[in-house]
């Protein structure tokens, strides 16, 4: 007999519907599986045999053939266990085939017949809804995640025996759809800008970076608040828009980290990988490809502390994702594309000992300083919209009694700037100033004569590249938005130039 069961597979961060076909016939007992399968899927037949037996069902010895189609796409993961088991039971006539229609089945099965959760349930449920399925049977731990598909009836189960009973007519409790509005609360962050004394230029640069989603590099001696400011930036970013939230939730679902986002779905992520991070952990990939840190930071912040401690080849591989806002991994099994639209926030010491250009304290030789600065290449520096120095904090600022401005106050200004950009780009492909294409700059960045003169003078004096020129205009646009100005004025451009200090004498060797 022949049967077919529907399930879904993950490819990158997207999902596709997979049909599990089963054919049972007389002949020498065998259990064959075909359809471009990974080792995880091939091992399913051993789990399924034991699970069906332990569910109280004895199968007569026959020849079983399983095919997963389309056969030209690699099948990975353990979520095929349940649909394969049901396809076999249906082909044997143990469960009615009619009950399998318009239903998606996903789940890993243990040897005793229990169901375990799988990765990527959210994109699979959304794809099933899009394909016209009306019901989904999923492991109990995945039910909340699958509930984001509002038009899909989700039935959570904990064992294969429950699924068999359901297909034979027993009633299962339907999981109610998720009310996404109830999950919009912003989680409290550990660091508030009110905790940072002094460093007024650094605080302002962080505000501008958050308002326009710009990359920022902070330099300065140890203990001046660079790391503190980077952590505080997470507290001034407005909540995600619903489309952004769903996209990010899908990335975490595929990574098996959806539980991390459950209570803070609308909060922008903050990822801070250690400098020992591997290429696949940062960019994505692995034996079974999955998103890396740059994708987990999508629509949020990727913070690289002690930037010069990261391997230079690894930093150079960030250049393409910073421009294209995605990472493409080409493997023998196909091409995987993961979103990577993040704010790069980096911090570094100006030299090995941390005190350059203070030659009274700095113990590094000119050669050591050059070697230290050379760890960050000019093309990577060009991709930093703002670079700002964090000097030593004065004692008067440390012991001041007046209250510093809180993150909530700063976030309100940032939120207003985001709203301006949302209206500006409502018919465009980008949402923020930091994502404008060169062609859009001419339409959305009008300047007064003073700003144009400042920009022309800076381009020649600082020997800017075309990329640096465009980034300078984007930052000036954001500063104007924070002030509520339609036109970029001279003082907006002057402030933007203050944040290009890597182009001036402060970055270059002063020996």
TIPA-660512 format. One record per residue (C-alpha): y, z, x. Coordinates in pm, 1 decimal, padded with zeros to 6 digits. Layout:
TIPA-660512
<north Y	up Z	east X>;
...
end
This chain:
TIPA-660512
<north 00000.0	up 00000.0	east 00000.0>;
<north 00361.8	up -00057.7	east 00098.6>;
<north 00669.5	up 00165.2	east 00058.3>;
<north 01027.5	up 00178.2	east 00179.2>;
<north 01264.0	up 00472.8	east 00229.3>;
<north 01634.4	up 00464.6	east 00318.2>;
<north 01793.6	up 00670.2	east 00595.5>;
<north 02079.6	up 00627.8	east 00842.5>;
<north 02128.8	up 00598.8	east 01216.0>;
<north 02422.6	up 00676.6	east 01445.3>;
<north 02564.2	up 00417.9	east 01685.0>;
<north 02864.6	up 00549.6	east 01873.7>;
<north 03061.5	up 00741.4	east 01611.3>;
<north 02966.9	up 00501.5	east 01331.9>;
<north 02662.3	up 00501.5	east 01107.8>;
<north 02442.5	up 00228.8	east 00967.1>;
<north 02176.0	up 00229.6	east 00697.7>;
<north 01817.9	up 00198.6	east 00825.1>;
<north 01516.6	up 00108.9	east 00613.9>;
<north 01187.0	up 00282.5	east 00695.6>;
<north 00892.3	up 00067.0	east 00590.6>;
<north 00537.2	up 00199.5	east 00572.6>;
<north 00214.6	up 00004.5	east 00525.9>;
<north -00116.9	up 00183.0	east 00475.2>;
<north -00438.8	up -00019.0	east 00477.6>;
<north -00808.6	up 00012.5	east 00548.4>;
<north -00929.7	up -00019.1	east 00906.1>;
<north -00961.4	up 00188.4	east 01218.1>;
<north -00743.1	up 00501.9	east 01182.9>;
<north -00412.4	up 00452.7	east 01366.5>;
<north -00046.6	up 00543.9	east 01343.0>;
<north 00172.6	up 00266.1	east 01485.9>;
<north 00553.2	up 00266.3	east 01491.7>;
<north 00777.3	up -00029.8	east 01576.2>;
<north 01145.9	up -00118.7	east 01550.5>;
<north 01318.4	up -00063.3	east 01889.8>;
<north 01256.1	up 00312.7	east 01901.7>;
<north 01360.2	up 00578.7	east 02150.3>;
<north 01108.9	up 00833.0	east 02277.8>;
<north 01249.8	up 01090.4	east 02031.4>;
<north 01160.8	up 00864.8	east 01739.2>;
<north 00820.0	up 00767.5	east 01879.5>;
<north 00726.3	up 01135.7	east 01906.6>;
<north 00792.4	up 01173.8	east 01533.9>;
<north 00439.9	up 01063.8	east 01439.8>;
<north 00288.6	up 01374.1	east 01602.2>;
<north 00530.9	up 01605.1	east 01422.7>;
<north 00478.0	up 01423.8	east 01092.6>;
<north 00097.3	up 01445.7	east 01103.1>;
<north 00106.8	up 01820.6	east 01155.2>;
<north 00390.1	up 01875.8	east 00903.9>;
<north 00213.3	up 01685.0	east 00623.5>;
<north -00109.4	up 01878.0	east 00687.8>;
<north 00073.4	up 02212.4	east 00690.5>;
<north 00251.6	up 02115.7	east 00366.7>;
<north -00092.8	up 02118.5	east 00200.4>;
<north -00147.2	up 01741.9	east 00187.0>;
<north -00461.6	up 01586.9	east 00336.1>;
<north -00436.5	up 01216.0	east 00415.5>;
<north -00750.5	up 01000.3	east 00422.7>;
<north -00796.9	up 00831.1	east 00762.7>;
<north -00639.4	up 00484.8	east 00739.4>;
<north -00432.0	up 00247.2	east 00944.7>;
<north -00060.7	up 00336.2	east 00916.7>;
<north 00216.5	up 00103.1	east 01035.8>;
<north 00579.4	up 00210.8	east 01035.4>;
<north 00873.0	up -00025.7	east 01089.8>;
<north 01238.6	up 00076.8	east 01120.1>;
<north 01474.8	up -00209.7	east 01047.3>;
<north 01700.8	up -00367.3	east 01154.1>;
<north 01478.3	up -00397.8	east 01458.2>;
<north 01751.1	up -00513.9	east 01698.4>;
<north 01934.2	up -00177.6	east 01702.9>;
<north 01809.0	up 00112.0	east 01915.4>;
<north 01701.6	up 00409.2	east 01701.0>;
<north 01782.8	up 00750.8	east 01848.9>;
<north 01760.8	up 01104.9	east 01717.3>;
<north 01520.4	up 01316.8	east 01518.1>;
<north 01664.6	up 01252.2	east 01172.2>;
<north 01400.5	up 00984.3	east 01104.2>;
<north 01122.0	up 01244.7	east 01069.2>;
<north 01175.8	up 01309.7	east 00697.5>;
<north 01209.4	up 00945.9	east 00583.0>;
<north 00903.8	up 00843.0	east 00788.2>;
<north 00698.7	up 01124.7	east 00636.7>;
<north 00808.3	up 01028.1	east 00285.8>;
<north 00738.6	up 00659.7	east 00347.0>;
<north 00382.6	up 00750.5	east 00452.0>;
<north 00332.1	up 00977.4	east 00148.6>;
<north 00467.4	up 00709.2	east -00083.9>;
<north 00242.5	up 00442.1	east 00068.7>;
<north -00054.7	up 00673.1	east 00007.7>;
<north 00056.8	up 00711.0	east -00354.9>;
<north 00118.9	up 01085.5	east -00324.0>;
<north 00489.0	up 01065.0	east -00422.4>;
<north 00624.6	up 00805.8	east -00669.8>;
<north 00809.3	up 00520.1	east -00507.7>;
<north 01063.0	up 00496.1	east -00792.9>;
<north 01207.4	up 00838.2	east -00705.2>;
<north 01297.6	up 00716.2	east -00355.6>;
<north 01548.2	up 00457.2	east -00474.7>;
<north 01925.9	up 00508.7	east -00429.4>;
<north 01857.5	up 00820.8	east -00224.6>;
<north 01925.3	up 00881.6	east 00144.2>;
<north 01677.0	up 01102.7	east 00330.4>;
<north 01762.3	up 01258.4	east 00667.1>;
<north 01608.1	up 01547.0	east 00857.2>;
<north 01400.5	up 01664.5	east 01151.6>;
<north 01063.6	up 01819.5	east 01068.3>;
<north 00889.8	up 02097.7	east 01259.8>;
<north 00511.6	up 02122.2	east 01290.6>;
<north 00490.3	up 02371.5	east 01001.9>;
<north 00693.4	up 02145.2	east 00772.1>;
<north 01034.6	up 02312.4	east 00795.7>;
<north 01346.8	up 02095.6	east 00808.6>;
<north 01597.6	up 02129.4	east 01090.3>;
<north 01957.5	up 02001.7	east 01098.1>;
<north 02052.5	up 01676.5	east 01270.0>;
<north 02364.9	up 01545.0	east 01443.0>;
<north 02598.2	up 01297.5	east 01277.0>;
<north 02543.4	up 01395.7	east 00914.1>;
<north 02907.2	up 01340.1	east 00814.1>;
<north 02930.3	up 00970.2	east 00912.3>;
<north 02580.7	up 00913.7	east 00769.4>;
<north 02678.1	up 01062.5	east 00432.9>;
<north 03001.5	up 00861.6	east 00419.7>;
<north 02814.2	up 00540.8	east 00506.4>;
<north 02555.2	up 00613.8	east 00235.3>;
<north 02832.5	up 00661.1	east -00019.7>;
<north 02993.0	up 00335.5	east 00092.1>;
<north 02657.6	up 00154.0	east 00060.6>;
<north 02617.5	up 00264.7	east -00302.3>;
<north 02371.2	up 00552.6	east -00269.0>;
<north 02408.3	up 00823.2	east -00533.4>;
<north 02193.3	up 01102.7	east -00384.6>;
<north 02114.7	up 01246.1	east -00043.5>;
<north 01837.9	up 01488.7	east 00054.1>;
<north 01934.8	up 01668.4	east 00373.2>;
<north 01847.7	up 01987.6	east 00565.8>;
<north 02014.3	up 02297.3	east 00421.8>;
<north 02228.2	up 02347.4	east 00736.0>;
<north 02372.7	up 01995.2	east 00696.2>;
<north 02456.6	up 02024.7	east 00325.2>;
<north 02818.4	up 02142.1	east 00369.5>;
<north 02884.0	up 01858.4	east 00612.2>;
<north 02729.4	up 01596.4	east 00381.9>;
<north 02940.4	up 01732.7	east 00095.5>;
<north 03246.7	up 01553.8	east 00232.9>;
<north 03109.6	up 01241.2	east 00064.9>;
<north 03263.5	up 01323.2	east -00272.9>;
<north 03060.3	up 01072.9	east -00478.9>;
<north 02723.0	up 01164.0	east -00330.0>;
<north 02496.1	up 01422.7	east -00492.3>;
<north 02369.2	up 01634.8	east -00203.3>;
<north 02038.1	up 01820.4	east -00231.6>;
<north 01981.8	up 02075.3	east 00046.4>;
<north 01618.5	up 02145.4	east 00136.7>;
<north 01449.9	up 02370.4	east 00390.9>;
<north 01092.3	up 02235.8	east 00395.3>;
<north 00895.6	up 01915.4	east 00344.8>;
<north 00707.4	up 02078.1	east 00055.8>;
<north 01038.4	up 02113.8	east -00133.5>;
<north 01109.8	up 01743.1	east -00094.3>;
<north 00760.9	up 01652.9	east -00216.3>;
<north 00810.2	up 01876.8	east -00519.4>;
<north 01150.4	up 01720.1	east -00587.8>;
<north 01003.9	up 01369.6	east -00580.5>;
<north 00729.5	up 01480.6	east -00819.8>;
<north 00986.4	up 01601.5	east -01073.4>;
<north 01075.3	up 01954.4	east -00969.9>;
<north 01444.2	up 02047.0	east -00997.7>;
<north 01651.7	up 02106.4	east -00686.4>;
<north 01991.1	up 02275.9	east -00690.0>;
<north 02265.9	up 02028.0	east -00610.6>;
<north 02517.6	up 02129.7	east -00345.2>;
<north 02873.1	up 02112.6	east -00489.6>;
<north 03117.5	up 01866.9	east -00324.6>;
<north 03349.3	up 02017.0	east -00066.1>;
<north 03704.5	up 02094.8	east -00174.7>;
<north 03878.5	up 01983.5	east 00143.6>;
<north 04212.0	up 02131.2	east 00033.4>;
<north 04072.1	up 02481.2	east 00079.1>;
<north 04004.0	up 02418.9	east 00447.4>;
<north 04358.3	up 02332.6	east 00550.7>;
<north 04454.4	up 02670.2	east 00697.2>;
<north 04569.7	up 02659.9	east 01057.9>;
<north 04379.3	up 02895.2	east 01286.7>;
<north 04592.6	up 03135.8	east 01487.3>;
<north 04631.9	up 03039.6	east 01852.3>;
<north 04609.5	up 03287.6	east 02135.2>;
<north 04936.7	up 03182.7	east 02305.7>;
<north 05280.2	up 03164.4	east 02142.9>;
<north 05592.9	up 03024.5	east 02307.0>;
<north 05763.3	up 03357.0	east 02239.7>;
<north 05542.3	up 03497.6	east 02519.3>;
<north 05697.9	up 03266.4	east 02779.3>;
<north 06012.9	up 03398.8	east 02945.3>;
<north 06249.9	up 03162.7	east 03122.7>;
<north 06127.9	up 02808.4	east 03199.5>;
<north 06368.7	up 02657.5	east 02947.1>;
<north 06325.2	up 02302.8	east 03074.6>;
<north 05946.5	up 02336.1	east 03068.7>;
<north 05955.1	up 02468.4	east 02711.4>;
<north 06180.4	up 02183.4	east 02604.1>;
<north 05959.3	up 01924.0	east 02774.1>;
<north 05654.8	up 02059.1	east 02589.4>;
<north 05845.4	up 02029.7	east 02261.3>;
<north 05938.4	up 01668.0	east 02331.8>;
<north 05581.3	up 01586.5	east 02436.3>;
<north 05441.4	up 01735.3	east 02114.1>;
<north 05704.2	up 01565.0	east 01896.9>;
<north 05621.4	up 01214.7	east 02020.5>;
<north 05259.0	up 01267.2	east 02134.6>;
<north 05355.6	up 01199.7	east 02496.8>;
<north 05156.6	up 01274.0	east 02813.1>;
<north 05308.3	up 01542.1	east 03033.9>;
<north 05255.8	up 01656.1	east 03394.8>;
<north 05376.5	up 01999.3	east 03507.8>;
<north 05419.0	up 02082.7	east 03876.0>;
<north 05524.1	up 02401.1	east 04047.1>;
<north 05404.8	up 02698.3	east 04253.1>;
<north 05126.6	up 02926.9	east 04124.6>;
<north 05209.5	up 03179.6	east 03855.3>;
<north 05511.8	up 03005.2	east 03704.5>;
<north 05366.9	up 02956.5	east 03354.9>;
<north 05226.8	up 02602.3	east 03365.3>;
<north 04888.8	up 02697.3	east 03217.6>;
<north 05051.3	up 02931.7	east 02966.3>;
<north 05284.1	up 02654.6	east 02846.9>;
<north 04994.8	up 02408.4	east 02813.7>;
<north 04800.3	up 02653.1	east 02597.8>;
<north 05110.3	up 02724.6	east 02388.8>;
<north 05152.0	up 02351.0	east 02317.3>;
<north 04854.5	up 02373.1	east 02082.9>;
<north 05056.3	up 02611.9	east 01864.9>;
<north 05344.3	up 02369.3	east 01804.0>;
<north 05143.0	up 02061.9	east 01705.1>;
<north 05154.4	up 01997.6	east 01327.0>;
<north 04827.0	up 01979.1	east 01130.0>;
<north 04621.3	up 01662.7	east 01127.5>;
<north 04670.3	up 01411.4	east 00852.1>;
<north 04366.1	up 01369.4	east 00627.9>;
<north 04262.4	up 01037.5	east 00781.8>;
<north 04288.9	up 01189.0	east 01130.7>;
<north 04092.6	up 01495.7	east 01019.3>;
<north 03802.3	up 01287.7	east 00886.5>;
<north 03790.5	up 01074.1	east 01200.2>;
<north 03785.8	up 01380.6	east 01426.3>;
<north 03527.7	up 01558.8	east 01209.0>;
<north 03299.5	up 01255.6	east 01247.8>;
<north 03326.5	up 01274.9	east 01628.5>;
<north 03233.5	up 01644.1	east 01628.3>;
<north 02950.8	up 01575.2	east 01383.7>;
<north 02798.5	up 01311.4	east 01611.8>;
<north 02835.2	up 01551.5	east 01907.1>;
<north 02653.1	up 01830.3	east 01722.5>;
<north 02968.7	up 02047.6	east 01734.4>;
<north 03072.7	up 02026.6	east 01370.1>;
<north 03040.7	up 02403.7	east 01328.0>;
<north 03332.8	up 02444.2	east 01572.3>;
<north 03561.2	up 02253.8	east 01334.4>;
<north 03443.1	up 02401.5	east 01005.4>;
<north 03713.2	up 02669.4	east 00977.0>;
<north 03992.3	up 02465.4	east 01137.7>;
<north 03947.9	up 02111.4	east 01018.8>;
<north 04319.5	up 02033.1	east 01016.0>;
<north 04401.1	up 02197.8	east 01348.0>;
<north 04443.2	up 01961.8	east 01639.7>;
<north 04184.0	up 02016.6	east 01914.6>;
<north 04262.0	up 02165.1	east 02254.4>;
<north 04005.2	up 02080.3	east 02524.1>;
<north 04027.8	up 02212.3	east 02878.7>;
<north 03730.0	up 02098.1	east 03091.5>;
<north 03678.5	up 02257.6	east 03433.6>;
<north 03750.2	up 02048.2	east 03743.2>;
<north 03373.4	up 02032.6	east 03810.7>;
<north 03322.9	up 01825.5	east 03493.6>;
<north 03096.1	up 01522.8	east 03534.9>;
<north 03188.8	up 01166.9	east 03447.2>;
<north 02965.4	up 01152.1	east 03138.0>;
<north 03089.7	up 01492.2	east 03016.2>;
<north 03454.1	up 01384.8	east 03045.8>;
<north 03437.9	up 01020.9	east 02939.3>;
<north 03117.7	up 01016.7	east 02733.6>;
<north 02775.4	up 00867.4	east 02791.3>;
<north 02449.7	up 01016.2	east 02910.7>;
<north 02088.6	up 00913.6	east 02858.5>;
<north 02152.3	up 00921.3	east 02486.4>;
<north 02523.0	up 00823.2	east 02468.5>;
<north 02754.0	up 01076.5	east 02304.8>;
<north 03131.2	up 01142.4	east 02303.7>;
<north 03290.7	up 01315.1	east 02602.5>;
<north 03583.2	up 01555.5	east 02631.8>;
<north 03843.2	up 01280.9	east 02593.8>;
<north 03696.9	up 01196.2	east 02251.4>;
<north 03659.8	up 01561.4	east 02149.4>;
<north 04034.3	up 01590.5	east 02224.8>;
<north 04110.5	up 01297.2	east 01989.4>;
<north 04447.2	up 01348.2	east 01812.1>;
<north 04495.8	up 01668.2	east 02012.2>;
<north 04537.2	up 01787.7	east 02369.9>;
<north 04325.4	up 01729.5	east 02679.6>;
<north 04442.0	up 01981.1	east 02939.2>;
<north 04352.8	up 01921.7	east 03304.0>;
<north 04452.9	up 02231.1	east 03499.8>;
<north 04475.7	up 02202.1	east 03878.4>;
<north 04481.7	up 01824.2	east 03847.7>;
<north 04437.9	up 01761.0	east 04220.4>;
<north 04105.4	up 01949.3	east 04219.5>;
<north 03941.9	up 01682.8	east 04003.3>;
<north 03766.0	up 01400.8	east 04185.0>;
<north 04006.4	up 01112.7	east 04231.7>;
<north 03763.7	up 00841.4	east 04107.8>;
<north 03720.2	up 01045.2	east 03788.9>;
<north 04096.3	up 01066.0	east 03732.4>;
<north 04131.5	up 00691.6	east 03789.7>;
<north 03885.1	up 00626.7	east 03509.3>;
<north 04126.5	up 00791.8	east 03267.2>;
<north 04373.5	up 00507.6	east 03310.7>;
<north 04207.0	up 00264.8	east 03070.2>;
<north 04149.9	up 00519.2	east 02787.7>;
<north 04512.9	up 00632.4	east 02820.0>;
<north 04626.3	up 00275.6	east 02751.6>;
<north 04366.9	up 00161.2	east 02497.4>;
<north 04320.6	up 00498.0	east 02318.2>;
<north 03944.2	up 00453.8	east 02321.6>;
<north 03657.5	up 00446.8	east 02570.7>;
<north 03400.3	up 00166.2	east 02574.0>;
<north 03063.7	up 00238.9	east 02729.7>;
<north 02836.2	up -00058.1	east 02797.1>;
<north 02467.5	up 00028.5	east 02812.4>;
<north 02146.8	up -00170.1	east 02807.8>;
<north 02098.1	up -00063.4	east 02445.1>;
<north 02443.0	up -00180.4	east 02336.3>;
<north 02816.3	up -00111.9	east 02355.5>;
<north 02948.7	up 00222.4	east 02234.6>;
<north 03314.6	up 00273.4	east 02145.6>;
<north 03450.9	up 00626.7	east 02109.2>;
<north 03807.5	up 00706.3	east 01997.1>;
<north 04019.3	up 00877.4	east 02265.5>;
<north 04376.7	up 00904.0	east 02137.9>;
<north 04486.8	up 01229.0	east 02302.0>;
<north 04785.7	up 01389.5	east 02471.1>;
<north 04708.0	up 01432.6	east 02840.0>;
<north 04860.1	up 01759.9	east 02958.1>;
<north 04814.0	up 01818.4	east 03331.6>;
<north 04925.0	up 02090.6	east 03570.9>;
<north 04917.1	up 02093.9	east 03949.8>;
<north 05055.8	up 02270.0	east 04254.8>;
<north 05291.6	up 02062.9	east 04472.8>;
<north 05073.2	up 02121.6	east 04781.3>;
<north 04758.7	up 02300.3	east 04893.7>;
<north 04925.7	up 02640.7	east 04930.7>;
<north 05144.2	up 02578.1	east 04627.8>;
<north 05492.4	up 02642.5	east 04771.0>;
<north 05621.0	up 02298.2	east 04877.1>;
<north 05913.4	up 02208.4	east 04897.1>;
<north 06001.1	up 02568.0	east 04992.7>;
<north 05946.9	up 02524.5	east 05368.7>;
<north 05999.0	up 02897.8	east 05430.2>;
<north 05681.7	up 02978.3	east 05234.1>;
<north 05484.0	up 02653.3	east 05257.3>;
<north 05220.7	up 02660.9	east 05532.6>;
<north 05100.7	up 02301.8	east 05484.6>;
<north 05158.6	up 02030.8	east 05739.8>;
<north 05326.9	up 01703.6	east 05634.3>;
<north 04990.4	up 01529.2	east 05653.1>;
<north 04824.5	up 01787.9	east 05427.5>;
<north 05103.6	up 01756.0	east 05172.1>;
<north 05073.5	up 01376.7	east 05168.8>;
<north 04696.5	up 01403.9	east 05130.3>;
<north 04739.4	up 01651.7	east 04843.4>;
<north 04988.1	up 01434.3	east 04653.2>;
<north 04779.8	up 01121.3	east 04717.2>;
<north 04502.2	up 01267.1	east 04500.3>;
<north 04709.6	up 01157.4	east 04200.5>;
<north 04765.2	up 00783.8	east 04222.7>;
<north 05085.8	up 00604.9	east 04131.1>;
<north 04920.9	up 00411.0	east 03842.2>;
<north 04807.0	up 00741.0	east 03688.5>;
<north 05153.8	up 00893.0	east 03737.7>;
<north 05301.3	up 00589.8	east 03561.4>;
<north 05102.3	up 00688.1	east 03253.5>;
<north 05266.3	up 01031.1	east 03236.5>;
<north 05564.2	up 01009.9	east 03000.2>;
<north 05715.7	up 01336.9	east 03117.3>;
<north 05692.2	up 01511.9	east 03453.4>;
<north 05863.7	up 01846.6	east 03487.5>;
<north 05885.2	up 02112.3	east 03755.7>;
<north 05823.0	up 02478.5	east 03678.6>;
<north 06019.6	up 02681.6	east 03936.0>;
<north 05964.9	up 03048.4	east 04011.6>;
<north 06080.9	up 03267.9	east 03722.8>;
<north 06375.6	up 03493.5	east 03801.8>;
<north 06333.8	up 03867.8	east 03759.2>;
<north 06620.5	up 03874.2	east 03508.2>;
<north 06426.8	up 03633.8	east 03286.1>;
<north 06103.6	up 03832.2	east 03314.2>;
<north 06261.6	up 04158.4	east 03199.1>;
<north 06496.9	up 04010.7	east 02938.1>;
<north 06511.7	up 04199.9	east 02610.4>;
<north 06608.5	up 03916.7	east 02376.4>;
<north 06337.3	up 03749.4	east 02170.1>;
<north 06222.8	up 03405.7	east 02279.6>;
<north 06198.0	up 03126.1	east 02026.2>;
<north 05857.7	up 03135.2	east 01855.2>;
<north 05606.9	up 02853.4	east 01824.4>;
<north 05662.1	up 02846.7	east 01449.1>;
<north 06029.9	up 02759.6	east 01491.5>;
<north 05949.7	up 02488.2	east 01745.1>;
<north 05667.4	up 02352.1	east 01527.0>;
<north 05909.7	up 02304.2	east 01237.5>;
<north 06126.0	up 02076.3	east 01452.6>;
<north 05820.0	up 01891.4	east 01578.3>;
<north 05697.2	up 01852.4	east 01220.0>;
<north 06030.8	up 01697.2	east 01115.1>;
<north 06007.9	up 01452.4	east 01405.8>;
<north 05653.4	up 01360.3	east 01300.9>;
<north 05772.0	up 01296.6	east 00945.4>;
<north 06044.2	up 01062.7	east 01075.4>;
<north 05783.8	up 00871.2	east 01277.4>;
<north 05545.5	up 00859.6	east 00982.9>;
<north 05812.3	up 00687.3	east 00771.8>;
<north 05913.5	up 00459.3	east 01058.8>;
<north 05560.3	up 00338.4	east 01129.1>;
<north 05419.0	up 00334.8	east 00775.2>;
<north 05361.4	up -00042.2	east 00800.9>;
<north 05264.6	up -00038.4	east 01169.0>;
<north 04938.9	up 00020.9	east 01354.3>;
<north 05073.9	up 00327.4	east 01539.4>;
<north 05186.2	up 00665.1	east 01403.5>;
<north 05384.7	up 00816.6	east 01690.7>;
<north 05654.4	up 00716.8	east 01938.1>;
<north 05419.5	up 00766.8	east 02230.6>;
<north 05194.1	up 00492.1	east 02091.3>;
<north 05458.8	up 00219.5	east 02044.0>;
<north 05386.3	up -00123.4	east 02187.3>;
<north 05654.5	up -00297.5	east 02399.2>;
<north 05734.4	up -00534.8	east 02113.6>;
<north 05799.8	up -00244.4	east 01877.8>;
<north 06052.5	up -00087.9	east 02115.4>;
<north 06304.4	up -00363.0	east 02040.4>;
<north 06281.8	up -00299.3	east 01665.9>;
<north 06266.6	up 00078.2	east 01655.0>;
<north 06472.2	up 00186.4	east 01957.5>;
<north 06835.7	up 00079.1	east 01908.9>;
<north 07065.7	up 00216.9	east 02182.9>;
<north 07436.6	up 00267.3	east 02217.4>;
<north 07612.1	up 00104.9	east 02519.6>;
<north 07604.4	up 00429.5	east 02718.5>;
<north 07224.2	up 00465.9	east 02681.6>;
<north 07172.7	up 00100.6	east 02781.3>;
<north 07386.4	up 00149.7	east 03090.7>;
<north 07194.7	up 00465.4	east 03189.1>;
<north 06862.8	up 00285.1	east 03145.1>;
<north 06970.3	up -00018.3	east 03351.7>;
<north 07101.3	up 00199.3	east 03630.8>;
<north 06784.6	up 00414.2	east 03638.2>;
<north 06556.6	up 00109.7	east 03643.2>;
<north 06717.1	up -00013.7	east 03964.3>;
<north 06785.2	up 00320.8	east 04131.3>;
<north 06440.2	up 00467.8	east 04070.8>;
<north 06251.4	up 00138.5	east 04118.8>;
<north 06069.0	up 00184.7	east 03785.8>;
<north 05770.8	up -00023.3	east 03684.1>;
<north 05774.0	up -00200.5	east 03347.5>;
<north 05530.0	up 00061.1	east 03216.7>;
<north 05756.7	up 00347.2	east 03330.4>;
<north 06056.0	up 00170.1	east 03171.6>;
<north 05880.1	up 00150.9	east 02835.2>;
<north 05770.0	up 00513.5	east 02853.1>;
<north 06125.5	up 00621.2	east 02929.6>;
<north 06249.4	up 00447.5	east 02614.6>;
<north 05972.4	up 00608.7	east 02405.2>;
<north 06068.9	up 00957.4	east 02527.5>;
<north 06437.4	up 00889.8	east 02453.9>;
<north 06337.7	up 00776.9	east 02102.2>;
<north 06155.7	up 01108.1	east 02048.4>;
<north 06453.1	up 01312.1	east 02173.2>;
<north 06675.6	up 01123.3	east 01928.6>;
<north 06427.4	up 01195.9	east 01647.3>;
<north 06436.6	up 01567.3	east 01725.7>;
<north 06813.4	up 01547.5	east 01679.2>;
<north 06780.6	up 01334.4	east 01365.6>;
<north 06966.0	up 01039.8	east 01521.4>;
<north 06889.3	up 00682.5	east 01418.1>;
<north 07029.2	up 00549.0	east 01747.1>;
<north 06939.1	up 00648.0	east 02103.0>;
<north 07258.4	up 00784.5	east 02253.2>;
<north 07362.8	up 00835.0	east 02612.4>;
<north 07273.8	up 01205.9	east 02622.5>;
<north 06927.8	up 01129.2	east 02481.8>;
<north 06863.9	up 00888.4	east 02767.4>;
<north 07002.4	up 01137.6	east 03019.2>;
<north 06755.4	up 01401.1	east 02902.5>;
<north 06467.8	up 01150.5	east 02911.4>;
<north 06558.7	up 01071.6	east 03273.3>;
<north 06533.6	up 01442.0	east 03360.6>;
<north 06165.3	up 01421.5	east 03271.7>;
<north 06096.5	up 01136.2	east 03514.8>;
<north 06133.8	up 01354.6	east 03822.5>;
<north 05829.5	up 01202.3	east 03989.1>;
<north 06045.7	up 00890.1	east 04028.6>;
<north 06314.1	up 01086.2	east 04212.1>;
<north 06333.5	up 01292.7	east 04526.1>;
<north 06144.9	up 01591.7	east 04387.6>;
<north 05810.0	up 01406.8	east 04393.9>;
<north 05861.3	up 01210.0	east 04715.1>;
<north 05819.6	up 01375.9	east 05052.3>;
<north 06130.1	up 01560.9	east 05168.3>;
<north 06027.5	up 01641.1	east 05524.4>;
end
